[in-house]
Amino acid sequence: MSGTLLLLAAPGDGGAAAVARALSPRGGHGGVVTLTPADLARARWSHRVNGGGEASTRITLPTGQVLDDRTIGAVLHRLPGLPLATGAENGPRAKDALYTHSERQALVASWLLSLAPRVIGLINAYGTAHGTVSRTTALVHAEQCGLPVARRGGATRGGLVGRPAPGERHLPRLAWPGGPGSPVPVDVLPQAPTAYHDSLLVAGDRVIGPRAGEYGESCERLADALGTRHFELRFAPRATGAVVTDVYLCPSLHDPLHVEATASLMVAVAEQSTRRPE
C-alpha cells in the first residue's frame, strides 16, 4: 500500500490516537501523520483551482514535511475547526482577524472537498467534522431511517410531563423543593448509556456491534442521509428494547473493534486511491 494515512483531530483525541497506533505497522511508504487544527493553521498552503474547477493543494507543515494531494492515501476527518488567534476577537484588528480565520477555514474545506473519495467523515463547506448537522438533526435523520430514537422535549413545569418513562430522565432547570410536579421548567432527556459497548459503528460497508443484525439496514439508510459512512450510534435501555440516544459523527472509538474497523477502512480507502486514475 502507498500514500500517507492522514488523521485530522483535536489535541487529546484518544480515538484518533488509537487509530494511529493501529495503523503504524501498516502505514506504507507514506507513513501515518496526525495533524491538529493548530498544525493546519500554522502550515504554509498552496491551493490552486484550475479552469475546470479541480483543486490541487500542497501543504508545508511546521516540521518542514510536505503533504501533496497526490501522496495522500486516506484521511480520517475529525476536525472541530481551526483556532482563532489569541485575542483576535477583541483587538483593534478583530475584523481582519475574523476574516482571515474564515478564509483559512474555507481553505481547509476546499482541500477536503477536493480529496472527497479519500476522506472518511462528513465532508462539507464548513471544513469541520459536523458541518451543519446538529445533534438534533442527526437524531431526526435516524428516526426517519427507521431507528428507535429516545424521546426528547420539555415542559414549562414538571407536572405536565408526568414521571419519567423507562429509558428517560427528567432534569429540572432550577433546584426547587417542590418535587417532580413543581412549577419549574423541566427537560425530558434519554437515560444515559450505561456502557460503551451498547453502540453500533458504521465503518464503510460494515456495521459493527451487537445490534448490527437488527438495525444494519437502517444504518445504511442513515449513512446516505448524513452523507458519511463513518459514525456511531449510542443506545440506552428501555422496557421494550433499546433506543438511540446519540449519533456521533466523530465516533468515540473506545471499543478496540471500532478502532480496528476504522484503521482497516483507512487502509482500504488508501489502496483504492492508488488504483484511481489520475
C-alpha positions in Angstrom: 0.0 0.0 0.0 1.2 3.5 -0.7 0.1 7.0 0.3 0.1 8.9 3.5 -2.6 7.9 6.1 -3.6 11.3 7.5 -5.6 11.8 10.7 -7.1 15.3 11.4 -8.2 15.6 15.0 -8.2 17.8 18.1 -5.4 17.5 20.6 -6.2 14.8 23.2 -8.5 12.9 20.8 -7.9 9.4 22.2 -9.9 7.7 19.4 -7.7 9.2 16.7 -4.6 8.3 18.7 -5.8 4.7 19.0 -6.3 4.5 15.2 -2.9 6.0 14.6 -1.3 3.3 16.8 -3.3 0.6 14.9 -2.1 2.0 11.6 1.6 2.3 12.4 2.6 -1.2 11.4 0.9 -0.9 8.0 1.3 2.8 7.1 3.1 2.1 3.8 5.9 4.3 2.5 3.8 7.5 3.1 3.5 6.7 6.8 0.9 7.8 9.3 0.5 11.5 10.1 -1.7 13.1 12.7 -2.5 16.8 12.4 -4.3 19.1 14.9 -6.2 22.3 13.9 -3.2 24.3 15.2 -0.8 22.4 12.9 -3.0 23.3 9.9 -3.3 26.9 11.0 0.5 27.3 11.2 1.2 25.5 7.9 2.0 27.1 4.6 -0.6 26.4 2.0 -0.5 26.4 -1.8 -4.1 25.9 -3.1 -5.0 26.3 -6.7 -8.2 25.7 -8.6 -8.0 25.3 -12.4 -10.4 26.3 -15.1 -12.3 23.0 -14.7 -12.9 23.6 -11.0 -10.4 21.0 -9.9 -8.3 21.9 -6.8 -4.7 21.0 -6.1 -3.1 21.6 -2.7 0.4 21.5 -1.3 0.9 21.9 2.5 4.2 22.6 4.2 3.9 21.7 7.8 5.7 23.5 10.7 8.0 20.5 10.8 9.0 21.0 7.2 7.2 17.9 6.0 5.3 18.5 2.7 1.8 17.0 2.0 0.8 16.8 -1.6 -2.6 15.7 -2.8 -1.0 13.1 -5.0 0.7 11.4 -2.0 -2.3 11.3 0.4 -3.9 7.8 0.5 -6.7 8.3 3.1 -7.9 11.0 5.5 -9.7 10.4 8.8 -11.5 13.7 9.3 -12.4 14.6 12.9 -11.6 18.4 12.8 -13.6 20.6 15.2 -12.5 23.7 13.4 -9.3 25.9 13.2 -8.4 28.0 16.2 -8.9 31.7 16.2 -5.7 33.7 17.0 -5.5 34.5 20.7 -7.1 37.9 21.5 -8.2 38.4 17.9 -11.9 38.7 18.8 -11.3 41.7 20.9 -8.3 43.6 19.5 -8.3 46.6 17.2 -7.9 44.4 14.1 -10.6 42.0 15.2 -12.5 42.3 11.9 -9.4 41.5 9.9 -8.5 38.6 12.1 -12.0 37.1 11.9 -11.9 37.5 8.1 -8.5 35.7 7.9 -9.9 32.9 10.2 -12.9 32.4 8.0 -10.8 32.3 4.8 -8.5 29.8 6.4 -11.4 27.6 7.4 -12.8 27.8 3.8 -9.4 26.8 2.5 -9.5 23.6 4.7 -13.0 22.9 3.4 -12.0 23.3 -0.2 -9.0 21.0 0.3 -11.1 18.3 1.9 -13.8 18.6 -0.7 -11.1 18.1 -3.4 -10.0 14.8 -1.6 -13.6 13.6 -1.2 -13.2 10.0 -2.3 -10.3 9.6 0.2 -11.9 11.4 3.2 -13.6 9.3 5.9 -16.0 11.6 7.8 -18.5 14.2 6.9 -17.3 16.5 4.0 -18.9 19.9 3.9 -18.3 23.6 3.1 -17.5 24.4 6.7 -14.5 22.0 6.9 -15.5 20.6 10.2 -16.4 17.1 11.2 -20.0 18.1 12.0 -20.7 20.9 9.5 -24.3 22.0 9.9 -25.5 18.6 11.2 -26.5 19.2 14.8 -27.2 16.6 17.4 -31.0 17.1 16.9 -30.7 16.9 13.1 -28.8 13.7 13.3 -31.4 12.1 15.5 -34.2 13.3 13.3 -32.5 11.6 10.3 -32.1 8.4 12.5 -35.8 8.3 13.3 -36.7 8.9 9.6 -34.5 5.9 8.7 -36.4 3.5 10.9 -34.3 3.6 14.1 -36.0 3.8 17.5 -35.0 7.2 18.9 -35.4 8.3 22.5 -37.9 10.9 23.3 -36.6 14.4 23.9 -38.6 17.5 24.9 -39.5 19.8 27.8 -42.3 21.5 29.6 -42.8 24.7 31.4 -43.4 22.8 34.6 -42.6 19.2 35.7 -46.2 18.2 36.4 -47.1 18.5 32.7 -44.8 15.6 31.7 -45.5 13.2 34.5 -43.0 10.8 35.8 -40.1 9.6 33.7 -40.9 6.6 31.4 -38.5 3.7 31.2 -35.3 4.9 29.5 -36.0 8.6 30.3 -34.7 11.1 32.8 -36.2 14.5 33.7 -33.9 17.4 34.6 -35.4 20.4 36.3 -33.8 23.7 35.2 -33.8 25.0 38.8 -33.2 23.4 42.1 -36.7 23.5 43.6 -38.0 21.8 46.7 -41.5 21.1 45.3 -40.6 17.7 43.8 -41.4 16.3 40.3 -44.6 18.2 39.9 -43.2 21.6 40.9 -43.8 24.7 38.7 -40.3 24.6 37.3 -39.3 24.0 33.6 -38.1 20.5 33.0 -36.1 18.9 30.2 -37.0 15.4 29.1 -33.8 13.5 28.1 -32.9 9.9 27.4 -31.3 7.9 30.1 -27.6 8.0 29.7 -26.0 4.9 28.2 -24.6 2.5 30.8 -21.6 1.2 28.7 -19.6 2.0 25.6 -20.3 -1.5 24.2 -24.0 -0.7 23.7 -23.3 1.0 20.4 -23.1 0.5 16.7 -20.3 1.7 14.5 -20.7 2.2 10.8 -17.4 2.0 9.0 -17.7 1.9 5.3 -19.8 -1.1 4.3 -19.6 -2.6 7.8 -21.9 -2.2 10.7 -20.3 -3.4 14.0 -22.0 -4.1 17.3 -24.4 -6.4 19.0 -27.4 -4.7 17.3 -26.0 -4.8 13.8 -28.4 -7.6 12.6 -31.4 -5.7 13.8 -30.5 -2.2 12.6 -28.0 -2.7 9.9 -30.3 -1.7 7.0 -31.5 1.4 8.9 -27.8 2.3 9.4 -27.2 2.0 5.7 -30.1 4.5 5.0 -28.8 6.8 7.8 -25.3 6.8 6.2 -26.9 8.1 3.0 -28.9 10.7 4.8 -26.0 12.0 6.8 -23.5 12.0 3.9 -20.9 9.9 5.7 -20.1 6.2 6.2 -18.3 6.6 9.5 -20.4 7.3 12.6 -21.5 5.8 15.8 -25.0 5.2 17.4 -25.3 5.0 21.1 -28.2 3.2 22.8 -29.9 3.3 26.1 -32.2 0.6 27.6 -35.9 0.8 27.5 -38.7 -1.5 28.7 -39.4 -2.6 25.2 -35.9 -2.8 23.9 -33.3 0.0 23.4 -33.4 3.4 21.9 -30.9 5.6 20.1 -29.7 8.5 22.3 -27.0 9.9 20.2 -25.5 9.9 16.7 -21.7 10.7 16.9 -20.2 11.9 13.6 -16.9 11.7 15.4 -17.1 8.1 16.9 -15.6 7.8 20.3 -13.6 4.8 19.2 -13.3 3.4 22.8 -14.0 -0.1 21.6 -11.0 -1.9 20.1 -13.2 -3.4 17.5 -14.2 0.1 16.4 -10.6 1.1 16.3 -9.6 -1.8 14.1 -12.5 -1.3 11.8 -11.6 2.4 11.3 -8.0 1.5 10.7 -8.9 -1.2 8.2 -11.3 1.3 6.4 -8.4 3.8 6.1 -6.2 1.2 4.6 -8.9 0.0 2.1 -9.5 3.6 1.0 -5.8 4.2 0.5 -5.4 1.1 -1.5 -8.4 2.1 -3.7 -7.0 5.5 -4.2 -3.7 4.1 -5.6 -5.8 2.4 -8.3 -7.7 5.6 -9.1 -6.9 7.0 -12.5 -5.3 10.4 -12.2 
